[in-house]
Amino acid sequence: MSDEEARAALRTLAEASGDPVAWTLDHAPLDDEAQTVEERQAVAEARDDRARGVQPVPLEDVLAEFAGE
């Protein structure tokens, strides 16, 4: 889903539900900081991995790994 589609979906939900949290999310800026070179490289690497079929690590696995520390 593109950023534009995500904004439209949030706007629709906020208007339909009357939920103040949904409204706040709909009107919040997406990001107020410029991406660093390292962040752009990490995003490109993740997208390349996904294009090659590499599956993301499930959150439960990440949490379990950090719980073991």
N, C-alpha and C positions, 0 to 999 in steps of 0.2 A: 504494500500500500504506500503510495507516495505521500509526502507531507501534505500536499493539497487535498488528497482524498481523506487523510486522517483529520484534517481541520474540518472538512465538510461533514464527516461522520460525527465528530464531537459537537459541531454546531447543531446538527439535526437532533442528536440526543438531548442536548441542553434545552433546545426549544420545545421538544416533545415532553420532557419530563418535568420541567420547571425546577430541576435540581440545582441549587446554588453552587455545588461543587463542580458539576458538569459545566455550568456557565463559566466558572472561574477558570477551569482547564481550557475551555474553548477560547477564552480571551487572554490567556497567558502567552507571553512570548515563547517561541519554541526554544530559543537559546540566545543568551545575550553576550556570549563570548565567541570570539573567532576560533575556528579550529586551528590547532597547531599542526605543523608538518607531521609530527609523530602520530597525532590522532588521525589525520587523513591517510597516512600509510597503514595504520592498524585497521581502519575501515576498509580500505582497498584489499588488504590481505584477507580479512574476514569474508568479503564479498567473493574474492577469488576462490577461497576454500569452499564456500557454499556452491559456487558455480561448478566446482569439481565434484560435488556430492559429499563433501565432508560435513558430517552432522555436528551441531553444536553440543557442548557438554551440558547435560541436564543440571539445573540448579541444585537438585538434591545431591548430586555427586560433588559439586563444588562445596556445598555446605558440609557434607560428610568429611571431605578432605580437611577443611579448616577446623572442624570440631575435633579432629584427631590431634591437633597441635598441642 
